[in-house]
Amino acid sequence: MPPALETYGPSGNWTVRVVPNDYPAFNGHRPFEVDEIAPLFLQAPASGIHEVLVFSPDHRASWADLDDRQIAGVMAALRDRVEEHQAAPKVAYTQAIVNHGREAGASIEHPHGQLLGIPFVPSELTDEQRGFAEHGETCLLCDTIETERAEDHRVLLETDRAMVICPFWSGTPYELLVLPITHKDGL
C-alpha cells in the first residue's frame, strides 16, 4: 500500500487511511483549458487529485459492516480531505464515490471509496443550482419537504435534522434523497 496522506485511529493502529490512487484518473495542477482539436472533438487536461479512502483495515468488511464509530472516522477523513482539496490550486469540485466489488470497477479488496478533486464543476450540478435559483421566491427544499409531509407516501424517515424520501423524479431504481430540515438559501 502506498504511503498514507492521512491516517486516523489510535497510536499506530489505523482505522481509516487516505492514500494516493495508484492509477489516478486526475493528476497534476495544469489550468483547465478546453482545446477544440476538430469541430466535434474537444479535449482538456485531466488535472486534479485522485485519492483512495480505505474505510477499514479489515479486508472482508464492507461499508454496510462498519459501526457508527467507524463511519464517523470515515466521515471525518472525508471532511478533512475535502477541506484539503479546497485549498489545492485549480480544484473547483470534489466528489466522493464508493465502488464495491470488481463488477463496480473496484481494483482492491479493502472496503474503500475514492475522492476526485477536479478543476471544474460538472454541468449537472450547475444545472441543479440554476434550477434552485429559478424556483422562485420560496425555497425549493422547503417546498419539497412541505409537499412530501402532506402527501406522506414517499417519506422513508424524518428526524429533527433530515427527511429521507424516494423522490418523485427518481432517475434510478432505489434512489433516495436526503433533505436537510434546517438549511440556508436552498443549500
C-alpha positions as CSV (number, residue, x, y, z in Angstrom):
1,M,0.0,0.0,0.0
2,P,1.4,3.5,-0.9
3,P,2.4,5.9,1.9
4,A,-0.7,7.4,3.6
5,L,-1.6,11.0,3.1
6,E,-3.7,10.8,6.3
7,T,-4.3,8.1,8.9
8,Y,-7.0,8.0,11.6
9,G,-7.0,5.9,14.7
10,P,-5.3,5.3,18.0
11,S,-1.5,5.4,18.1
12,G,-0.2,3.1,15.4
13,N,-3.4,1.2,14.8
14,W,-5.1,2.9,11.9
15,T,-8.9,2.6,11.4
16,V,-9.1,4.8,8.2
17,R,-6.3,5.7,5.7
18,V,-6.2,8.0,2.8
19,V,-3.6,7.2,0.1
20,P,-2.9,8.4,-3.4
21,N,-4.6,6.4,-6.2
22,D,-2.0,4.1,-7.9
23,Y,-3.9,4.7,-11.2
24,P,-5.2,8.2,-11.0
25,A,-7.8,9.5,-13.4
26,F,-6.8,13.0,-12.5
27,N,-3.3,14.2,-11.6
28,G,-1.4,17.5,-11.6
29,H,-2.4,21.1,-11.5
30,R,-2.5,22.3,-15.1
31,P,-5.0,25.0,-15.9
32,F,-8.4,23.8,-17.1
33,E,-8.4,24.8,-20.8
34,V,-10.5,23.1,-23.3
35,D,-8.9,22.7,-26.8
36,E,-11.0,22.1,-29.9
37,I,-9.0,19.7,-32.0
38,A,-11.8,19.3,-34.5
39,P,-15.4,20.6,-34.8
40,L,-16.7,17.7,-32.8
41,F,-13.7,16.8,-30.7
42,L,-12.8,18.7,-27.5
43,Q,-10.1,17.8,-25.0
44,A,-8.8,19.1,-21.7
45,P,-6.1,18.0,-19.3
46,A,-7.1,15.5,-16.7
47,S,-5.7,17.7,-13.9
48,G,-6.7,17.3,-10.3
49,I,-6.4,14.9,-7.3
50,H,-7.4,11.2,-7.1
51,E,-7.2,9.6,-3.7
52,V,-8.4,6.3,-2.1
53,L,-10.1,6.4,1.2
54,V,-9.7,3.0,2.9
55,F,-12.6,2.5,5.3
56,S,-11.2,-0.3,7.5
57,P,-8.1,-2.5,7.9
58,D,-10.4,-5.5,7.7
59,H,-10.2,-6.9,4.1
60,R,-13.6,-8.5,4.3
61,A,-15.6,-5.6,5.7
62,S,-17.9,-3.6,3.5
63,W,-19.5,-0.2,4.1
64,A,-22.6,-2.0,5.5
65,D,-20.4,-3.7,8.1
66,L,-19.0,-0.6,9.6
67,D,-20.3,0.5,13.0
68,D,-21.2,4.1,13.9
69,R,-17.7,4.8,15.3
70,Q,-16.0,3.6,12.1
71,I,-18.4,5.6,9.9
72,A,-17.7,8.7,12.0
73,G,-14.0,8.2,11.3
74,V,-14.6,7.8,7.6
75,M,-16.8,11.0,7.5
76,A,-14.1,12.9,9.5
77,A,-11.5,11.8,6.9
78,L,-13.8,12.8,4.1
79,R,-14.4,16.2,5.6
80,D,-10.6,16.8,6.1
81,R,-9.7,15.7,2.6
82,V,-12.4,17.9,1.0
83,E,-11.0,20.9,3.0
84,E,-7.5,19.9,1.7
85,H,-8.9,19.8,-1.8
86,Q,-10.5,23.3,-1.4
87,A,-7.0,24.7,-0.6
88,A,-5.4,23.0,-3.7
89,P,-4.7,25.1,-6.7
90,K,-7.0,24.5,-9.7
91,V,-9.5,22.2,-7.8
92,A,-13.1,23.5,-8.2
93,Y,-15.1,20.4,-7.2
94,T,-14.5,17.3,-5.1
95,Q,-16.6,14.2,-5.3
96,A,-16.6,11.0,-3.2
97,I,-17.6,7.7,-4.7
98,V,-17.8,4.2,-3.4
99,N,-17.5,1.3,-5.8
100,H,-17.7,-2.1,-4.2
101,G,-16.5,-5.3,-5.9
102,R,-14.9,-6.0,-9.3
103,E,-18.3,-5.6,-11.1
104,A,-18.4,-2.0,-10.0
105,G,-14.8,-1.3,-11.0
106,A,-13.0,-1.8,-7.7
107,S,-9.4,-2.8,-8.1
108,I,-8.7,-3.6,-4.5
109,E,-10.4,-5.8,-1.9
110,H,-10.4,-3.4,1.0
111,P,-13.6,-1.5,1.6
112,H,-12.8,1.9,0.1
113,G,-14.0,5.0,-1.6
114,Q,-12.4,7.4,-4.0
115,L,-12.0,11.1,-3.8
116,L,-11.8,13.1,-7.0
117,G,-10.7,16.7,-7.0
118,I,-11.3,18.2,-10.4
119,P,-10.8,21.7,-12.0
120,F,-14.4,22.2,-13.0
121,V,-17.9,21.8,-11.6
122,P,-19.9,19.2,-13.5
123,S,-22.7,20.6,-15.6
124,E,-25.3,18.5,-13.7
125,L,-24.6,20.5,-10.6
126,T,-24.5,23.9,-12.3
127,D,-27.9,23.0,-13.9
128,E,-29.2,22.0,-10.4
129,Q,-28.0,25.3,-8.9
130,R,-29.8,27.1,-11.7
131,G,-33.0,25.2,-11.0
132,F,-32.8,26.2,-7.4
133,A,-32.4,29.9,-8.4
134,E,-35.2,29.7,-10.9
135,H,-37.7,28.1,-8.4
136,G,-39.0,31.5,-7.4
137,E,-39.5,33.4,-4.2
138,T,-39.6,30.3,-1.9
139,C,-37.0,27.6,-1.2
140,L,-37.2,24.5,-3.3
141,L,-36.1,22.3,-0.4
142,C,-38.6,23.7,2.0
143,D,-41.4,23.3,-0.6
144,T,-40.3,19.7,-1.3
145,I,-40.3,18.9,2.5
146,E,-43.7,20.5,3.0
147,T,-45.2,18.7,0.0
148,E,-43.8,15.3,1.0
149,R,-45.1,15.7,4.5
150,A,-48.5,16.5,3.1
151,E,-48.5,13.6,0.6
152,D,-46.9,11.2,3.2
153,H,-46.3,8.3,0.9
154,R,-42.7,8.7,-0.2
155,V,-41.2,9.6,3.2
156,L,-39.0,6.8,4.5
157,L,-37.6,8.6,7.6
158,E,-37.9,12.0,9.2
159,T,-35.9,13.3,12.1
160,D,-35.4,16.8,13.5
161,R,-32.4,17.2,11.2
162,A,-33.3,15.4,7.9
163,M,-36.0,13.8,5.8
164,V,-35.3,10.8,3.6
165,I,-37.6,10.3,0.6
166,C,-38.0,8.3,-2.5
167,P,-38.1,11.2,-4.9
168,F,-41.0,11.6,-7.3
169,W,-38.5,12.2,-10.1
170,S,-36.1,9.3,-9.4
171,G,-33.5,8.8,-12.1
172,T,-32.5,5.3,-10.9
173,P,-34.2,2.4,-9.1
174,Y,-33.9,2.7,-5.3
175,E,-32.8,6.3,-5.4
176,L,-33.1,8.1,-2.1
177,L,-32.9,11.8,-1.4
178,V,-31.7,13.2,2.0
179,L,-33.2,16.6,2.6
180,P,-31.8,18.8,5.5
181,I,-34.6,20.2,7.6
182,T,-32.5,23.3,8.5
183,H,-30.7,24.9,5.6
184,K,-30.0,28.3,4.0
185,D,-30.8,29.6,0.6
186,G,-31.6,26.2,-0.9
187,L,-28.4,24.6,0.3
